[in-house]
Amino acid sequence: MVTKQAVATSSGAVVIGAAAVAYTWAAPRGVLGGDNGEFAAIFAAGGVAHPPGFPTMVLWLRLWHWLPVSSPAYGAALATVLLGVGAVVSLQWACRAWCVSPGATAVATAVFALSPVAWDQGSHAEAFAMNALFAGCVLAMSAPPRPADGPRGLAWLAGLGLLAGVATGGHQTIVLLGPSGLYAAVRAVRRSPRRAIAAVTAVAALAVGVALPEVYLYLSARAASFRAQPVWIDAPTLAGVVDHVRRAAYGTLSLAPSGLAVARDPVASVWTCLAGTTRHLLGLPTLIPLAVVMRQGARARLGAWRVPGELIALGASYLLAGPTFAAAMNLTSHGAGPRVAERFLLLPDVIACLGSALALTALLPSLGARTAAAATVTAGVVAGWVALPSIREARRADVAWYLDNVLASAPEDAVIVATGDQSWGAFLYAHYAQHSRPDLAFVNPGLAHLAWYRRQATALTGAEFDTPAGGAIGPRTMMRRLLQTGRPVLYAQWPDPVLEPTPHDTIGPLMRVWSDGAERPSVDALLAANLAAFASFRIDPAPPLDPTAWGRPLYEAYARAWVELAQRLAEAGRLPEAQGCIARASALAPWALTRLPAAP
């Protein structure tokens, strides 16, 4: 006879298997936007990632760089798939540790595994899947009861401290689980007959766990060369590592560099966080307040009204990782800003999933085996069906094809100036992972305020990026000095509005800027060049539907060429041809024509 426990356990295994299949299917073969290009480049070549360095994630990627795959982007994605599936496993472990029923565990983790953020982040090279995996482990180890004395108690404290420390090298937001981890550790120390030894063990293990990834970061910085690997650090010094880890270039408590920071709207951010977590988990978190009211109502009738400290700490962790962190975000609310912000919801989603599983257990303590299995399959199917459109949209090849188009059309020995993760990360991937077009140099003006980057850019381009006093030059001076090298200078987008009137001509997605007095191509030559370029480009004829998609600015770059051509044709009195160019631009980016140069 098949027991209820066996059926529920099988349901949990099915959830893990479904996650493995779904994540592997969604693993991209080409580069995506965001930090994906950078992590894929590090997977292939090593190096130091952007602040705070993510050394645990970098080490994980490097451990898998030997995979015989079709592209570095795919290899890095498969390495991340293991982390994504591991996050589902660790969340099931946490549910079991918190005495959630097997049926509720299977249902809740099925919804989580196939939720849009978990599916997306668990199937391409980013650091958030690792963070979710560590979060599940920390929550599992924080569950009551815990070993209190003897070697088992000390081993548990050492394990929790080491785990939490190493996790900070994966993503620093893991510290937002502090209430749960600290409450569990303090309770264990207080119950230990040797409190001093227990406290020292916990602190020492945490310190070792924090230090190990940073030692790897320091060693990587010493061994790396910016010509062969991405290196986002000011020399291999301890001071440079400390500044990198504390994110000095961004501002320690800022998600965006100071120049890109925007005014916060805490109320809207908190609402977005709460609504996002509820939507991702198909409304399961709404069961939590219902279960609390019912449970405490029953206790009140019996003369007891007390919430266990572990649950209070778990709720505090969610408030920190979710609403509080969301209220502090300084990311823009348009463009790719919401997509960047949504990634940070994966951590509160983990906590909310555990809370939902606890609530489901309290409300349905006798969930039958067949009912649990059917509910798990139903929850997984519904979650997957809801998330699938966004996953398909997120896996569009727009960034990868844009990169191919740029590399195919850029003139020899050119300098390409680009800001924005949708293009800059792709260029890092081309340079360090694909080793495509070694004659090209890529420059990011958004990093010019950093002395180490100015030195790298000078070495790559031959142009001086420092002022006489040692600071960063302005955007006009940068352009002038790049032009003085005699190399073709192309901009993927203007990094500063003051540059927009600069004499330039656009072919494909790149703007070629000209020195004063330079002979520019005729309108007929530009028209012929663009017709030839676009005939060879790979571009999905259907523009991205998602306004936060990384591909949206790239489609605007394609459209810009036709709008500028329309202007010149209209000035020459060739209105029918100008209207044809506007039609091409409208087909590529109809939403952006008002932001591009004015149409005739």
C-alpha positions in Angstrom: 0.0 0.0 0.0 1.3 3.4 -0.9 1.4 5.7 2.1 0.6 9.4 2.2 4.2 10.2 3.0 5.5 8.3 0.0 3.1 10.1 -2.4 3.9 13.5 -1.0 7.7 12.7 -1.2 7.2 11.6 -4.8 5.4 14.9 -5.5 8.4 16.8 -4.1 10.7 14.9 -6.4 8.4 15.6 -9.4 8.6 19.3 -8.5 12.4 19.2 -8.6 12.4 17.3 -11.8 10.0 19.7 -13.4 12.1 22.6 -12.3 15.2 21.0 -13.8 13.5 20.4 -17.2 11.9 23.9 -17.3 15.2 25.7 -16.3 17.2 23.7 -18.8 14.7 24.4 -21.5 14.9 28.2 -20.8 18.7 28.3 -20.6 19.7 30.8 -23.4 22.3 29.9 -26.0 23.2 33.6 -26.6 23.9 36.5 -24.4 21.1 38.4 -22.6 20.9 41.9 -21.1 21.6 42.9 -17.5 24.6 41.3 -15.8 24.3 38.2 -18.0 27.0 39.1 -20.4 29.5 39.9 -17.7 28.9 36.7 -15.8 29.1 34.6 -19.0 32.4 36.3 -19.8 33.7 35.5 -16.3 32.5 31.9 -16.8 34.7 31.7 -19.8 37.7 33.8 -18.9 37.6 34.5 -15.1 38.1 37.9 -13.6 36.5 40.2 -11.1 32.8 41.0 -11.3 31.3 44.5 -10.7 30.9 45.5 -7.0 30.7 43.8 -4.7 32.4 41.1 -6.8 30.1 38.1 -6.0 33.2 35.9 -5.4 31.2 32.8 -4.4 29.2 33.1 -7.6 32.3 33.7 -9.7 34.0 30.7 -8.2 31.0 28.6 -8.9 31.0 29.7 -12.6 34.7 29.0 -12.9 34.3 25.5 -11.6 32.1 24.7 -14.5 33.9 26.5 -17.3 35.1 23.1 -18.7 31.5 22.2 -19.8 31.5 21.1 -23.5 28.8 23.6 -24.6 27.9 25.5 -27.8 28.6 28.9 -26.3 29.9 30.4 -23.0 26.5 32.0 -22.4 24.9 28.5 -22.5 27.6 27.0 -20.2 27.1 29.8 -17.7 23.3 29.3 -17.9 23.6 25.6 -17.2 25.8 26.3 -14.2 23.1 28.6 -13.0 20.4 26.0 -13.7 22.1 23.8 -11.0 21.8 26.7 -8.6 18.1 27.3 -9.5 17.2 23.6 -9.0 19.3 23.7 -5.8 17.2 26.6 -4.6 14.0 24.5 -5.0 15.7 21.6 -3.1 16.8 23.9 -0.3 13.3 25.4 0.0 11.9 21.9 0.3 14.5 21.2 3.0 13.4 24.4 4.8 9.8 23.4 4.7 10.5 20.0 6.1 12.7 21.5 8.9 9.8 23.8 9.8 7.5 20.7 10.0 5.4 21.7 7.0 3.4 18.8 5.8 4.8 17.0 2.7 1.7 17.9 0.7 1.9 21.6 1.5 5.7 21.5 0.8 5.1 20.1 -2.7 2.3 22.5 -3.5 4.1 25.6 -2.3 7.5 24.8 -3.9 5.8 23.9 -7.2 4.4 27.4 -7.3 7.7 28.9 -6.4 9.8 26.8 -8.8 7.7 27.8 -11.8 7.1 31.4 -10.7 8.3 34.0 -13.3 11.2 35.3 -11.2 12.5 32.0 -9.9 12.2 30.4 -13.4 14.0 33.4 -15.0 16.8 33.8 -12.5 17.3 30.1 -12.2 18.0 29.6 -15.9 20.5 32.3 -17.0 23.8 33.5 -15.6 22.9 35.8 -12.7 23.7 35.8 -8.9 20.1 35.6 -7.6 19.5 31.9 -7.9 22.6 31.2 -5.7 21.2 33.7 -3.2 17.8 31.8 -3.2 19.7 28.5 -2.6 21.6 29.9 0.4 18.4 31.5 1.7 16.6 28.2 1.7 19.6 26.6 3.6 19.7 29.4 6.2 16.0 29.1 6.8 16.3 25.4 7.1 19.0 25.7 9.7 17.1 28.4 11.6 14.1 26.1 12.1 13.2 24.9 15.6 14.2 22.8 17.4 18.0 23.1 17.2 20.8 21.2 18.9 21.7 23.0 22.1 24.6 21.3 23.7 27.6 19.0 23.1 29.4 18.6 19.8 26.2 18.6 17.8 25.3 22.0 19.1 28.7 23.5 18.4 28.7 21.9 14.9 25.3 23.4 14.2 26.4 26.9 15.2 29.6 26.5 13.2 27.7 25.3 10.1 25.2 28.1 10.3 27.9 30.8 10.7 30.0 29.3 7.9 27.0 29.0 5.6 25.9 32.6 6.3 29.4 34.0 5.7 30.0 32.2 2.4 26.5 33.3 1.3 27.5 36.9 1.6 30.0 36.2 -1.2 27.1 35.1 -3.4 24.9 38.2 -2.9 25.1 40.6 0.0 21.3 40.8 0.4 21.4 37.5 2.2 22.1 39.6 5.3 18.5 40.6 5.3 17.7 37.1 6.6 19.6 38.3 9.8 16.5 38.2 12.1 15.9 34.5 11.5 19.6 33.4 11.5 20.5 35.6 14.5 17.4 34.5 16.5 18.2 30.9 16.0 21.9 31.4 16.8 21.2 33.4 20.0 18.7 30.9 21.2 21.1 28.1 20.7 23.9 29.9 22.5 21.7 30.8 25.4 20.6 27.1 25.7 24.2 25.9 25.5 25.8 24.9 28.9 29.0 26.5 27.5 27.7 29.8 26.3 31.1 31.5 25.8 32.5 28.6 23.7 29.3 28.5 21.7 29.3 32.2 21.0 32.9 32.2 20.0 32.3 29.2 17.7 29.4 31.0 15.9 31.3 34.3 15.5 34.5 32.6 14.3 32.7 30.5 11.8 30.8 33.5 10.4 34.1 35.4 10.1 35.8 32.5 8.3 32.8 32.2 6.0 32.9 35.9 5.1 36.6 35.9 4.6 37.0 32.9 2.4 35.2 34.4 -0.7 36.9 37.7 -0.3 40.3 36.0 -0.2 39.4 34.4 -3.5 38.4 37.8 -4.8 41.8 39.2 -3.8 43.7 36.3 -5.4 41.6 36.7 -8.6 42.3 40.4 -8.7 46.1 39.7 -8.4 46.0 37.1 -11.1 43.7 38.9 -13.6 44.6 41.2 -16.5 41.9 43.5 -17.9 43.1 42.6 -21.4 42.1 39.0 -20.8 39.3 39.2 -18.2 36.8 41.7 -16.9 38.4 43.4 -13.9 36.3 45.8 -12.0 38.7 46.7 -9.3 41.3 49.3 -8.5 44.5 47.3 -8.4 45.1 44.1 -6.5 45.4 45.7 -3.1 43.5 45.0 0.2 42.2 48.6 0.2 40.9 48.1 -3.4 39.2 44.8 -2.3 37.6 46.5 0.7 36.3 49.3 -1.5 35.0 46.8 -4.0 33.2 44.7 -1.4 31.6 47.7 0.2 30.6 49.0 -3.2 32.3 52.3 -2.8 31.8 53.1 -6.5 28.0 52.9 -6.1 27.5 54.0 -2.6 27.2 51.1 -0.1 23.4 51.4 0.3 22.6 52.4 -3.3 21.7 50.0 -6.1 22.7 52.5 -8.8 25.7 54.7 -9.2 25.2 58.1 -7.7 24.9 59.7 -11.1 22.1 57.4 -12.0 20.2 57.4 -8.7 16.6 58.6 -8.8 14.2 59.9 -6.2 12.6 57.1 -4.3 8.9 56.5 -4.0 8.7 54.2 -1.0 5.0 53.7 -1.0 4.8 52.6 -4.6 7.9 50.4 -4.2 6.5 48.7 -1.1 3.2 48.1 -2.9 5.0 46.7 -5.9 7.0 44.3 -3.7 3.9 43.0 -1.8 1.8 42.7 -5.0 4.7 41.1 -6.9 5.3 38.4 -4.3 1.6 37.7 -4.1 1.3 37.5 -7.9 4.5 35.3 -8.3 3.1 32.8 -5.7 -0.4 32.7 -7.2 -1.9 34.4 -4.1 -0.6 31.8 -1.6 0.8 34.5 0.7 -2.7 35.7 1.4 -3.2 32.4 3.4 -0.6 33.6 5.9 -2.7 36.3 7.7 -5.7 33.9 7.6 -3.8 31.1 9.2 -2.4 33.5 11.9 -5.8 34.8 12.8 -7.3 31.3 12.9 -4.4 29.8 14.9 -4.2 32.7 17.4 -8.0 32.7 17.7 -7.9 29.1 18.8 -5.1 29.8 21.2 -7.0 32.8 22.7 -10.1 30.6 23.4 -7.8 28.3 25.4 -6.3 31.3 27.3 -3.0 31.6 25.4 -2.1 34.2 22.8 1.6 33.9 21.8 3.4 33.8 18.5 6.6 31.7 18.6 9.8 33.8 18.4 10.9 31.9 15.3 7.8 33.0 13.4 8.3 36.6 14.5 11.9 36.4 13.3 10.8 34.9 10.0 8.3 37.7 9.5 11.0 40.3 10.4 13.2 38.8 7.7 10.5 39.1 5.1 9.9 42.7 6.1 13.6 43.5 5.7 14.1 41.6 2.5 10.8 42.7 1.0 9.1 45.9 1.8 12.0 47.6 3.6 14.5 46.9 0.9 12.0 47.8 -1.8 11.4 51.2 -0.1 15.1 51.9 -0.2 15.6 51.1 -3.9 16.9 54.0 -6.0 16.2 52.5 -9.4 14.3 54.3 -12.2 10.7 53.3 -12.6 10.9 53.2 -16.4 12.9 51.4 -19.0 14.7 48.3 -17.6 14.5 49.7 -14.1 11.5 47.5 -13.0 13.1 44.5 -14.6 16.3 45.1 -12.5 14.2 45.7 -9.3 12.1 42.5 -9.9 15.2 40.3 -9.5 15.5 41.4 -5.9 12.0 40.0 -5.2 13.4 36.4 -5.4 14.7 36.6 -1.8 11.4 37.7 -0.2 9.6 35.2 -2.5 11.6 32.4 -0.8 10.6 33.6 2.6 7.0 34.1 1.6 6.9 30.6 0.1 8.0 29.1 3.4 5.4 31.2 5.2 2.7 30.1 2.7 3.6 26.4 3.2 3.3 26.9 7.0 -0.1 28.5 6.5 -1.3 25.8 4.2 -0.3 23.2 6.7 -2.1 25.0 9.5 -5.3 25.4 7.4 -5.3 21.9 5.9 -3.4 19.7 8.4 -4.9 16.5 7.0 -4.2 17.0 3.3 -4.7 13.6 1.7 -2.1 12.0 -0.5 -4.1 12.0 -3.7 -5.4 15.5 -3.0 -1.8 16.7 -2.4 -0.5 15.1 -5.5 -3.3 16.5 -7.6 -2.9 20.0 -6.0 0.8 19.9 -6.7 0.4 19.1 -10.4 -2.4 21.7 -10.7 -0.3 24.3 -8.9 2.7 23.6 -11.1 0.8 23.6 -14.3 -1.0 26.9 -13.5 2.2 28.6 -12.3 4.0 27.5 -15.4 1.2 28.6 -17.7 1.1 32.0 -16.1 4.9 32.5 -16.2 5.6 31.0 -19.6 4.8 34.2 -21.7 7.2 36.3 -19.6 9.9 33.6 -19.9 9.5 33.5 -23.6 9.7 37.3 -23.8 12.8 37.3 -21.5 14.5 34.7 -23.7 14.2 36.7 -26.9 17.5 36.8 -28.9 17.4 40.6 -29.3 20.7 41.3 -27.4 22.6 38.4 -28.9 21.5 39.4 -32.5 22.3 43.0 -31.8 25.8 42.0 -30.8 26.2 40.0 -34.0 24.9 42.9 -36.0 27.3 45.4 -34.4 30.3 43.2 -34.8 29.5 42.5 -38.4 28.9 46.2 -39.3 31.5 48.1 -37.3 34.4 49.5 -39.3 37.9 48.1 -38.7 39.8 49.3 -35.6 36.8 51.3 -34.3 36.1 52.5 -30.8 32.5 51.8 -29.7 31.2 53.9 -26.9 28.3 52.4 -25.0 26.4 52.7 -21.7 23.6 50.5 -20.4 23.6 46.9 -19.5 21.7 45.8 -22.6 24.8 46.7 -24.8 27.8 47.0 -22.4 27.4 43.5 -21.0 27.1 42.2 -24.5 30.3 43.9 -25.6 32.1 42.5 -22.5 30.9 39.0 -23.6 32.1 39.6 -27.2 35.5 40.7 -26.1 36.3 38.3 -23.3 34.2 35.2 -24.1 33.8 35.1 -27.8 37.1 36.9 -28.7 35.3 38.5 -31.6 36.7 41.4 -33.5 39.8 42.0 -31.4 40.4 45.2 -33.4 37.5 46.9 -31.7 37.7 48.7 -28.4 34.7 49.2 -26.2 34.4 52.2 -23.8 31.8 52.9 -21.1 31.6 56.6 -20.2 29.4 55.6 -17.2 32.6 54.3 -15.5 34.8 57.2 -16.3 34.6 58.6 -12.8 36.6 55.6 -11.6 40.4 56.0 -11.8 41.1 52.3 -12.5 38.7 52.3 -15.4 40.2 55.5 -17.0 43.5 53.7 -17.0 42.0 50.7 -18.7 40.3 52.8 -21.3 43.4 54.7 -22.0 45.4 51.5 -22.6 42.7 50.1 -24.9 42.0 53.2 -27.0 45.2 55.3 -26.8 43.1 58.3 -25.7 43.8 60.1 -22.4 40.7 60.0 -20.1 42.2 62.0 -17.2 42.2 65.7 -16.5 45.5 67.4 -15.6 44.3 67.3 -12.0 43.7 63.5 -12.2 39.9 63.5 -12.5 37.5 62.4 -15.2 37.2 64.4 -18.4 33.8 65.6 -19.6 31.8 63.9 -22.4 32.8 66.4 -25.1 36.5 66.2 -24.2 36.2 62.4 -24.2 34.8 62.4 -27.7 37.4 64.9 -28.9 40.3 62.8 -27.6 38.9 59.6 -29.0 38.6 61.3 -32.4 42.2 62.5 -32.1 43.4 58.9 -32.1 42.4 58.7 -35.8 40.2 55.6 -35.1 36.6 55.5 -36.2 34.4 56.5 -33.1 30.9 55.1 -32.9 28.3 55.6 -30.2 25.7 53.0 -29.3 23.7 55.7 -27.5 24.6 59.2 -26.3 25.8 59.0 -22.7 25.0 62.7 -22.2 22.3 64.9 -23.8 24.9 67.6 -24.5 26.4 65.3 -27.2 23.1 64.9 -29.2 23.8 67.9 -31.6 27.3 66.4 -32.4 27.8 65.9 -36.2 27.2 62.2 -36.8 25.7 59.7 -39.2 23.9 56.5 -38.2 24.4 53.2 -39.9 22.5 50.3 -38.4 22.5 50.7 -34.6 25.7 52.8 -34.3 26.3 56.5 -34.7 29.6 57.5 -36.4 30.8 60.8 -35.0 32.9 63.2 -37.1 35.7 65.6 -36.4 35.1 69.3 -37.4 35.6 69.7 -41.1 35.5 66.0 -41.9 33.8 65.0 -45.1 30.5 63.2 -44.4 28.9 60.7 -46.6 26.0 61.8 -48.9 22.5 61.0 -48.1 22.4 58.5 -51.0 25.5 56.7 -49.6 23.9 56.5 -46.2 20.7 55.2 -47.6 22.6 52.5 -49.5 24.7 51.6 -46.5 21.7 51.2 -44.3 19.7 49.2 -46.8 22.7 46.8 -47.2 23.3 46.6 -43.4 19.7 45.9 -42.5 19.4 43.3 -45.3 22.2 41.4 -43.5 21.1 42.0 -39.9 19.2 39.4 -37.8 16.3 41.3 -36.3 13.1 39.8 -35.0 10.3 41.5 -37.1 8.1 41.6 -34.0 9.4 44.2 -31.5 9.5 43.3 -27.8 6.1 43.6 -26.1 7.5 44.1 -22.6 8.3 47.8 -22.0 11.0 46.7 -19.5 12.7 44.3 -22.0 16.4 44.7 -22.6 15.8 44.7 -26.3 13.6 47.8 -26.3 16.5 50.3 -26.4 18.1 48.2 -29.1 15.1 48.5 -31.3 15.1 52.2 -30.7 18.8 52.2 -31.9 17.8 50.5 -35.1 14.9 52.9 -35.6 17.1 55.9 -35.1 19.0 55.3 -38.3 15.8 55.5 -40.4 14.5 58.6 -38.5 17.8 60.5 -39.1 17.7 59.4 -42.8 14.2 60.7 -43.1 15.3 64.0 -41.8 18.0 64.4 -44.4 15.8 63.1 -47.2 13.1 65.6 -46.2 15.6 68.4 -46.2 16.6 67.4 -49.7 12.9 67.6 -50.8 12.6 63.8 -51.2 9.5 63.4 -49.2 8.2 60.0 -50.5 11.6 58.4 -49.6 11.5 60.2 -46.2 8.1 58.7 -45.5 9.3 55.3 -46.4 12.1 55.7 -43.8 9.6 56.7 -41.2 7.5 53.6 -41.9 10.6 51.5 -41.4 11.3 53.2 -38.0 7.7 52.9 -36.9 7.8 49.1 -37.6 10.9 48.8 -35.5 10.0 51.0 -32.5 6.6 52.6 -32.8 6.6 53.5 -29.1 9.9 55.5 -29.4 9.4 57.9 -32.3 8.6 60.8 -30.0 11.9 60.3 -28.2 14.0 59.9 -31.3 15.1 62.8 -33.5 12.0 64.6 -34.8 10.5 63.1 -37.9 9.9 65.4 -40.9 
